[in-house]
Amino acid sequence: MEKEIKAWFGAASPEGCLPKGDVAGMIEAMMESSDLGVEAQPDLRALARECGIADDAQYNRLLREVSLGLVRRKLRSQATAEEDLLQSIEALDDINRAVNLLDERLYEWSRLHREGVMRGRDLAEHFSGKADTATGIRELASAILELRRSRNRMEEEIGQEIVEFAPNLSKMAGPLLAARLISRAGGLKRLSSLPSSAIQVMGAEKSLFKHLHGKAPSPKHGLIYRHPAVSGAPRTLRGRVSRTLSGKLAIAARIDYFSGQLVPDLIESTEKRISAVRRRRQD
């Protein structure tokens, strides 16, 4: 052996072997050896056997244990507050889809037992407490109500987290819309790098692709339609309001990512700018 060799189980040199000793040390050694690049290495199995670290059976067991430990460590390092927030908003959207689907199923099922059933939020509440209703319908109604309660609790939790994570964006867009924009972009860093035009049509990608192929008009808004300033604007003004709002949201995302400090003047200037757009049209 002409030079020192670093391996996942330690190191070996002309002077002898320096094993790490335990699994935690071997995980550190594996991380260090992975940083060395793809330089060709000798037969590590034979080297471990020569150093008296492990025979063939022990080598396989140790390598598996160390590899799994390294994966767990990397997964823990990725469990950030932002990743938790992204998972929360995705889970909330999943619950929304599940509630809508189950509401539809409850309506279709209830029509078999009662004519003239009305759609709406009261349907699950109506059947959950009726003793003379079929057991399956009653259980489905109760499940829908419990999902709604879970959704409300999750919305409250997301609202609290996003205010701390992105104060300007959540103040301007509202907690849930801010969280959805961050989730759709893939993170606050990615959102802060997007131009306002991309934020404006975020969530309307299908319409945008149809427009690019000449099959539909250009979309005026995507997710930001949920903002009261856009949804409450006259149809002829929604495009202008969307452009104004998306420009301010882009600024808010950049401030949140680079400083994280609330800037009240930004919120005030946004409201004034949107009001000016409305007045100009009326004049």
N, C-alpha and C positions, 0 to 999 in steps of 0.2 A: 504494500500500500504506500503510494508515493506522497499523498497529501490527505488532509483531513476531509472526511465525507460526512455531510450532515444528512441524517435520515429522520423519519418520523419517530423513531424510537430513541434517538439520541445522536451521538457522533462517534466516529471511529477515526483514528489517526495512527501513524507509525508507532506512537508511544503507547497506544492501547485504546480501549473502548470507554466511552463516557455515556452510559445509559441514563435516561431521565428518571427511571425508577418507578414512577406511578403513572396512572392514566392521565391525570391532569397535566403532568409534565410532558407526556408524550403528545398531548393535544397542542401544547405550546410549541413543541418541536416540529409538529406537522405544519403548523401555521408558518413557522420560520422557514422550513424547507420549501413550502409552496411559493414563497417570495423569491426564491432563487432562480425562477424561470424553468425552462424545459431542458436544462443541461442533462446530458445522458448520465445515468447513475449505474453503479454495478448491481449485481444481484443482491438486493437488500435482504431477502429471505436467508440466503447463504451467509450474509454478513451477520445477521442477528444470531444465526446458529453458531457461527464461529466465535462471536463475542460472548456466547453463553446466555443471551437474553431470552431466547425462546426457541423451542423446537418447532417443527412444522405445524403441529396442531395448535400450540400456544400462539404461534405467529398469526394464524388466521383469526383466532379469537381476539387477540389484542388489537389487530388491525381493524376488525369490525367495531370493537368497543370504542377505539379512539376516533374512528371515522364518524360514528354516530354522535359522539361527544362534541366533535367539531361542528357538525350540522346543528346540533341543539344550541351551541354557543352563538352561531351566526343568526339563527332564528330569533334568539333572545335579543340580539343587538338590533334587530329590525323592528322590535315591538315598541315603537315610539308612540308618542301621543298623537302624532299626525296619522299614523297607520291605524290606530284605534278609531280615530274619527272617521277615516275613510271606510273602515269596515262597518261602523255604526250606521252611516248614511246608506250604504249598500243594503244592510240588514233592514233598515226602515223601509226602503223601496220594495224589498222582497215582501215585507209584511203588508204593505199597501196592495201589492198585486194579489197576495193570498186572500186578503179581506174582500177585494173586489170579486175575485173568482168565487169565493164561498158565498158571498151575497147573492150572486147570480144563481148558484146552485140551490140555495135556500128558496129563492123565489120560484124556480122551476119545480122544485119538489113540493112546495106548499100548495101549488096550483092543483095537484092531484087530490088534495083533501078539502080545498076551499076555493070556490069560484070568486072572482073579483078581487083577488089579493093585490094590494097596491105595493109598488116598489118603494124602496127608501130605507133610511136608517132605522125606522121604527119596527121594521119587520122582524129583525132578530130579537129585539126587546119584547115584542109581542109574543113570540113563540117560546122564548126561554122560560117563561113562568107559567105557561098554560099546562095544567095537569092532564087535560083531555087531548093533548096533541101527541102524535106518534113519537115514540122515544127517540128515534133517529133524528127527526126534525128538531126536537127540543135540544138534543145534544149538539147538533150543528149550530143552532142559534146561540147556545152558551159558549161554544168555541169561538164564534165570531165576536161576541162581546168581550171575551177574554183577550183576543188578539187586538181589539180596539184599545183596550186598557193598556196593553203592553206597548202599543204604538204611541199612545199619549205619553207614557213614562219615558220612552226612548226619545221622543221629540223634545221633552223637557231637558233630558240629559245632554242631547246634542246641542241644544240652545245654550246651555251653560258652558260647554266645552269650547264651542266655536267663538264665543265672545272673548274668551281669554286667548285663543289661538290666533284669531284674525279679527281684532276689534273694529277696524275701519270697514272691512268688507261686510261683517255681520251687521254693523250699524246701518250701513247703506242699503244692503240687499235684504236684510232680515236673516235670522240665524239659519233657517232651513235652506233657503235659496243659496246663501253663502256656502254652506256645507256641500250642497249639490254641485255648485260650480267648481269647488276645490276637488271634489270626488271625480267629476267628469274630466277635469284637466289632468288628473293623476297626481295631484299634490299642489301645495301652495307655490312651491318654487316654479313648477311648470306653468301654473296660472299666471304668475307674475311676469313671465317671459312672453306671454301671448299678446298680440296686438288687439286693440279694442274691437276690430272687425271680427276676429275669431271668437271673442267672448260674446259678441252680439248674436251670432248664429250658433253658438254652442248648444247642442241638443237638437239641432235641425239639420243634421248632416245629410239625411236622405233627401230632403227638399233641395239642399244645396247641390248635391250630386245630380239630381234631376235637372236643376237649372243649368249646370255646367254642360249637360248633354242636350240642352235646348228643349227640354220637355216640361219645364215649369218656370214660373217667374222666380226671381231672386227672393229668398226668405228674408223677412224683415227682423225676425227675432227667433230665439230658441227658448232656452230655459228662462231667460229673463222676462218672458211674457208673464211669469208668475208674480213679478213685481207690480204692486198696485199702480205705479206711475205709468206702466206700459199697458197693463190689462184695463185700466180705467181711462185710458186716453181714447179719443175718437179714432176710428179706424184710419182716417187720413193722416193722423199725426203719429201713429205708432212707430213708423219707421224713424222719424226724427227723434222721438223720445227714446227709442231703443239705442240709436247711435250716441245720443248724449249720455244716457245712463251707462252704456258699455264703456265709454271713454273714462268715465269717473270710476267705474269698477276696476278697470285696469290700473288706474293710479292707486286705488285703495289696496289692491292686491300687492303691488310693489312696495308700498309703505309698510304693510303688514309683514312682508317677507324680510325686508331689510332693516326695519326698526321695531316693528310690533307696538308702536305707540299710537294711541288714538289721536286723531287730528280733527277736532270739531269743525274747523273752518271748511274742511273738505265736504262734510255732510251739508253744511249750510250753502256752500257754493253749488252743490249738485241740485238742491231744491230750488235755488234761485234760477239756475240755468234751465231746468225743466219748466218752471213757471214762465220763463221768458219765451220758450218755444211755444207754449200754449197761447200766450198773449199775442205773439206775432201772427199766429194763424188766425186768431179771432179778429185782429185788426185788418 
